Amino acid sequence: MEPRTVESFDALFPGRFLKAADLGNAKATAQIESVVIEQLEGDKGTEDKVLVSFVGKQKRLVLAKINGISLRAMFGSNVREWIGKRVTLYATADVMPLRRGEACIRVYGSPDLDKPLPVEWKPAKRNKLRWVLQPTGATAKPDADLVVENTTDLEPFYSEEA
């Protein structure tokens, strides 16, 4: 077996959860299969985390609050109604990463949107964030569980307001 080059630290240590390195420079659209709360061991001990599973995929997404806000804006407050919806994710180091300069996963939009959707959120002790979720239906297939597309077309607009 020939050695292969990896570009990110996350690629060196694959795990059971979706990481920014798994997406690379592509957007990925997946259909939500389930949303559950599970206790996970982390740096701060055991914590309840929201996990999103996708149809046909082994890796689950640990849902950051900013991504949960995006899902609620697109699909409503009833989490059961998120099941079967499609979400497009991408990796970025620009939108509230855990560590500066380190990529994280954010929601780009959904094929289930018919027009751009402005969203805003005021995190505690931070400036108000505003962003626009994008419809991705032009390139996503209705029954696809993962469709990769080029990221150079439309980047979502995120801004901070003092």
Steps between C-alpha positions, in 0.01 A plus 500: 500500500639837400519783754254783453532866588247662731443873530326538835548380854141366508577277201777337704252386766165403346218435742130428517391864471501723194793744492582796279780297340240250377345776288825652374422787264164360392145548614313182585125448500358225719151394609435511876416158639486574875575760765583372850668615820783279621755533778852535363831518681690818417759742632252623763389151608173334401255731324167466320551563127252513214590251227359506148507179294472499122343241272759249382789661689692356794637827636271723702519876545542640850263795465647838598240750616558730201420204270193415708381860455541458124302174500225658708482797260465266201283222644325637811523444875351148495813287469294199388415695185871522413501126424511446124610859429821562310776726625810625323813528714842652436827553686618848597750659736320836482172441686535450877765225495579335833865599456610795286604398152375143541227385262158400629178384337223751432162481328503651152131446419272234361350371176169534688532882498348688207674833569783637719406512868650772726570385858631678807607396849640684801729262691571586863792740541541537123385728225188415302569264211313522170520258211307389195419134438500408133271280290711219356231321299648576160782249552362260763314185403166440679595153627871561546646435844824673411560729205829683478515826310752776437523767772606791282151603383320657798646540845249570775516847644597516867553825684536620856321808624617687808 
